[in-house]
């Protein structure tokens, strides 16, 4: 039985290399490629894809957003996410979306082929080092609203503009930001934003 694969990565060299290396296995065939998440979703929706291999960091729609769209589609398939940095927060988000494989981009091609077979068969695979980091770090301490406020602050918006964008009072925005600083153990918005990005919590 042949497992049909869609590969999505914004870097053409990686995308093409993965396609060649995976298709070199008799039981694997790359039937679609995409340069971004929207292309990956379209490829899966076109039908005939058993496993989608998605780069985490893609333009237009990243790998996690694409995974969510694929999960919620009538053509849902098993998903493997590839990452170059393996932040624990991204792993936790991926697992919550039903992603079955989460691996680093330096995973050897033969191992990736095994992982594709594993997830196609209903199993899971998570890079051990990323899994250990995730267990050590714990879950995302920030609420959805705190992440929203912090993200807008990281984009350079003032308290007043964040309040207008989120339909909150300025005092409420300040309270959310104070909570974020306390939870992340930092003393300013920039440090909070950097910490949340480093861990994958934002």
C-alpha positions as CSV (number, residue, x, y, z in Angstrom):
1,X,0.0,0.0,0.0
2,X,1.4,3.4,-1.0
3,X,1.1,6.3,1.5
4,X,0.4,9.6,-0.3
5,X,2.1,12.6,1.1
6,X,1.8,16.4,0.8
7,X,5.0,18.4,1.6
8,X,4.8,22.1,2.5
9,X,7.8,24.3,3.1
10,X,8.5,27.9,2.0
11,X,12.1,27.0,1.2
12,X,12.2,25.4,-2.3
13,X,15.4,23.4,-1.6
14,X,14.0,21.8,1.5
15,X,10.6,21.1,-0.1
16,X,12.2,19.6,-3.2
17,X,14.7,17.6,-1.2
18,X,12.1,16.1,1.1
19,X,9.9,15.2,-1.9
20,X,12.8,13.3,-3.6
21,X,14.0,11.6,-0.4
22,X,10.5,10.5,0.7
23,X,9.5,9.3,-2.7
24,X,12.6,7.2,-2.9
25,X,10.9,4.7,-0.6
26,X,8.7,2.2,-2.4
27,X,5.7,2.7,-0.1
28,X,5.8,6.5,-0.1
29,X,4.8,8.9,-2.8
30,X,4.8,12.7,-2.6
31,X,1.7,13.7,-4.5
32,X,1.6,17.4,-3.8
33,X,3.9,20.2,-2.6
34,X,3.2,23.8,-1.4
35,X,5.2,26.8,-0.4
36,X,2.9,28.0,2.4
37,X,0.1,26.8,4.6
38,X,-2.7,27.9,2.3
39,X,-1.2,25.8,-0.5
40,X,-0.9,22.8,1.9
41,X,-4.6,23.1,2.9
42,X,-5.6,23.3,-0.7
43,X,-3.5,20.2,-1.6
44,X,-5.2,18.2,1.2
45,X,-8.7,19.5,0.2
46,X,-8.0,18.3,-3.4
47,X,-8.0,14.8,-2.0
48,X,-5.8,11.8,-2.0
49,X,-3.4,12.9,0.7
50,X,-2.8,10.4,3.6
51,X,-0.1,12.4,5.5
52,X,0.7,16.1,5.3
53,X,4.3,17.1,6.3
54,X,4.2,20.8,7.2
55,X,7.0,23.3,8.0
56,X,6.1,25.2,11.2
57,X,7.3,28.6,10.0
58,X,5.7,29.4,6.6
59,X,4.4,32.7,5.3
60,X,0.7,33.5,4.8
61,X,-0.4,30.6,7.0
62,X,2.0,28.8,9.3
63,X,2.2,25.1,9.9
64,X,0.0,25.1,13.0
65,X,-2.7,27.2,11.4
66,X,-2.6,24.9,8.4
67,X,-2.8,21.9,10.7
68,X,-5.9,23.3,12.4
69,X,-7.6,24.0,9.0
70,X,-6.7,20.5,7.8
71,X,-8.0,18.9,11.0
72,X,-11.3,20.7,10.6
73,X,-11.7,19.8,6.9
74,X,-13.6,16.9,5.4
75,X,-10.3,15.7,3.9
76,X,-8.5,15.5,7.3
77,X,-5.3,13.4,7.3
78,X,-2.4,12.6,9.6
79,X,0.0,15.6,10.1
80,X,3.7,15.8,10.8
81,X,5.1,19.2,11.7
82,X,8.8,20.1,11.0
83,X,10.5,22.8,12.9
84,X,14.0,24.3,13.0
85,X,13.8,25.4,16.6
86,X,11.5,23.0,18.5
87,X,10.0,25.4,21.1
88,X,7.9,23.6,23.7
89,X,5.0,25.9,23.4
90,X,4.7,25.0,19.7
91,X,4.7,21.3,20.6
92,X,1.9,21.8,23.1
93,X,-0.2,23.7,20.6
94,X,0.5,21.1,17.9
95,X,-0.6,18.2,20.0
96,X,-3.8,20.1,21.0
97,X,-4.5,20.4,17.3
98,X,-4.2,16.6,16.8
99,X,-0.8,16.8,15.1
100,X,0.6,13.2,15.2
101,X,4.3,14.0,14.5
102,X,6.5,16.8,15.7
103,X,10.1,16.7,14.6
104,X,13.2,18.8,13.9
105,X,14.3,19.6,10.4
106,X,17.6,17.8,11.0
107,X,15.8,14.5,11.3
108,X,17.4,12.1,8.8
109,X,15.3,11.3,5.8
110,X,15.1,7.6,6.6
111,X,13.8,8.4,10.1
112,X,11.3,10.8,8.7
113,X,10.0,8.1,6.4
114,X,9.5,5.8,9.5
115,X,7.7,8.6,11.2
116,X,5.4,9.1,8.2
117,X,4.5,5.4,8.4
118,X,4.0,5.6,12.1
119,X,1.5,8.5,12.0
120,X,-0.3,7.0,9.0
121,X,-0.8,3.9,11.1
122,X,-2.4,5.9,13.9
123,X,0.7,6.3,16.0
124,X,2.5,9.4,17.3
125,X,6.1,10.6,17.3
126,X,7.6,13.6,19.1
127,X,11.2,14.5,19.0
128,X,12.5,13.3,22.4
129,X,14.5,16.4,23.2
130,X,11.5,18.7,22.4
131,X,9.3,16.5,24.5
132,X,11.7,16.7,27.5
133,X,11.9,20.5,27.2
134,X,8.1,20.7,27.1
135,X,7.7,18.5,30.2
136,X,10.3,20.6,32.0
137,X,8.8,23.9,31.0
138,X,5.2,23.0,31.7
139,X,2.1,24.4,30.0
140,X,1.5,27.8,28.6
141,X,0.8,30.1,31.7
142,X,-0.9,32.8,29.6
143,X,-4.6,33.0,28.9
144,X,-5.8,33.6,25.3
145,X,-6.6,37.3,26.2
146,X,-3.1,37.7,27.8
147,X,-1.5,36.3,24.6
148,X,-3.6,38.7,22.5
149,X,-2.6,41.8,24.6
150,X,1.1,40.8,24.7
151,X,1.1,40.1,20.9
152,X,-0.3,43.6,20.2
153,X,2.2,45.1,22.6
154,X,5.0,43.3,20.8
155,X,3.7,44.8,17.6
156,X,4.4,48.2,19.1
157,X,0.8,49.3,19.9
158,X,0.3,51.6,22.9
159,X,-2.0,50.8,25.7
160,X,-4.7,53.0,24.3
161,X,-4.5,51.4,20.8
162,X,-4.5,47.9,22.4
163,X,-7.6,48.9,24.3
164,X,-9.3,50.2,21.2
165,X,-8.4,47.0,19.2
166,X,-9.5,44.6,21.9
167,X,-12.6,46.6,23.1
168,X,-11.2,46.7,26.6
169,X,-10.7,49.6,29.0
170,X,-7.1,50.9,29.2
171,X,-7.0,49.9,32.9
172,X,-8.0,46.4,32.0
173,X,-5.2,46.2,29.4
174,X,-2.7,47.4,32.0
175,X,-4.0,44.7,34.4
176,X,-3.6,42.0,31.7
177,X,0.0,43.2,31.1
178,X,0.8,43.2,34.8
179,X,-0.4,39.6,35.0
180,X,1.7,38.7,32.0
181,X,4.8,40.2,33.5
182,X,4.2,38.4,36.8
183,X,3.6,35.0,35.1
184,X,6.7,35.3,33.0
185,X,8.9,36.7,35.7
186,X,10.1,39.8,33.8
187,X,9.7,43.5,34.4
188,X,8.9,45.0,31.0
189,X,6.8,44.4,27.9
190,X,9.7,43.8,25.6
191,X,11.2,41.1,27.8
192,X,7.8,39.5,28.2
193,X,7.3,39.4,24.4
194,X,10.8,37.9,23.8
195,X,10.3,35.3,26.5
196,X,6.9,34.3,25.1
197,X,8.3,34.0,21.6
198,X,11.3,32.0,22.7
199,X,9.1,29.4,24.5
200,X,6.5,29.2,21.7
201,X,3.8,30.5,24.1
202,X,3.0,33.4,21.6
